Amino acid sequence: MCQLLGMNCNTPTDILFSFEGFHRRGGLTDHHADGWGIAFFEDKGVRLYIDDKPSVASPVADLVRRYPIKSENVIAHIRKATQGEVRLANCHPFMREAWGQYWIFAHNGDLKAFTPPVGGRYTPVGDTDSERAYCHLMNHLRSRFASAPGPEALFDAVAELVAEIRQHGVFNFMLSNGDWLLTHCSTHLHYIIRQAPFKAAHLVDDDVTVDFATVTTPRDRVAVIATQPLTDNEVWTALQPGEMALFMGGEPVRRERLPGPLAPGACGCPA
């Protein structure tokens, strides 16, 4: 399975510390070596970097590691291919426009026998189940809403479709339009909220420690969401299989376990 990383903040923040550990999972501390990508929202714009090389050996990843881009919403992905070739068109995150906004999506999982209707405004460019699911989701939202939905209406609409899609397999994902970050957990997804009083954090994947009290202000609040915890001296909260969470302003403003079963094996239960 792939690896996901997200950040949602109440003020523009760089993700260098988290990315330093995360990018090492792309071929060094883990075996996810089939490409990677990261998207930073800045006002209405998005900086999107993708590469079909392993993130630990990618010159693009080196650029990101040395470039302190500040953003309120970030989504990153390290790929382990289950469907689709190892090529640039299949690298996450994916980006589409809707209602004059950029929407970013990344998926960790494997959807079997998933063949949503072809057509509509959004069509996959690559050949992954992930992009098929994303286009299906965006087509559904565009047909349902004439203008950009608010976060609560969006949560409800996405929840309806997620209940359908996750019957095909593992569907961990992150979705953002730059104002909020929406997640769904099928198997593994964890988050931590960093806010005053800030403390030091130590990476799991590298011997690096940062004292956040020295690089933050008392009003800062940052939510970091990852497939597996990135630090070993902080308490991370595990989302439950089948749970969606909406993050705004650096904290979860809505968490809800969706009704209905998960696909066999999606939560570690027997297939």
C-alpha positions, 0 to 999 in steps of 0.5 A: 500500500501507499503512504499518505501525508497531509497538513492542515494549519491555521496559518501558512506553515512549512512541512519540511520536518514531516517531509524529511521523515516521510520522503525516506519511506519512498525506498529507504525505510519502507519499500514504496518506490513507484513514484511520489508527489506533493501539492501545496496550496497558496491562496488560490494557486497550487504548487504540484510536484510529482516524480515517477522516481522513488522519493528517496532518490528524487531530485524533485524531492531534494528541491522540496526538502530545501524549499520552505514553502508555507501553506495552510493545506498540503497533501503528499503521497508515496506510491507502491503500484498495485494498479497501473504502470510506474509512470508520471501520469499515475503519480499522486496527488491528482488535481482537477478544477471545480467551481473556480477552485483547484481540488487535490486528491491522493489515495492509498489502497486497492479497489478491485472490480471498480469500473465507474461510468466513463464520461462527464466532466472528469476523465482519468489521464492515467490507468489507476483505480485511484484516479478513476475513483477521484474522477467519479467523486468529482463528477458526482459532486459537480452534478450535485452542486451548482456552486462550491459546497460548504464543508458540511454539505461536502462531507455529507455528499462525499460520505454517500459516495465513499460508502459505495466505493469502499465496497471495492477495497481499501480506500484511504484518501485525502481531499482538499480545496485549500480551505479544508482537508477531508480524509477517509480511513479504511485501514491506517490513518493517524493525526496529531495536533501541534499547538501551544505549549509546543514541544520537541518532536523526533522523527521515526525515520531519521534521527532528527529532532525539532523543538517547535517552541523555537519556530512557532508562535503561541497562536499557531495550530497545525494538524499533521495526518499520516498513514503511520505516525512520523514521530516516536515521542508524540501521541498520535490519534488513530482514525478508525476503519470506516471513519471520515474526518474534516480538518479546518484551521489545524484541527478536526472539526468533524469526525464520523464513522460511516454506516455500512460494512467495509470491504472484506480485508479492508480493516485487517479482518479476513477476506 
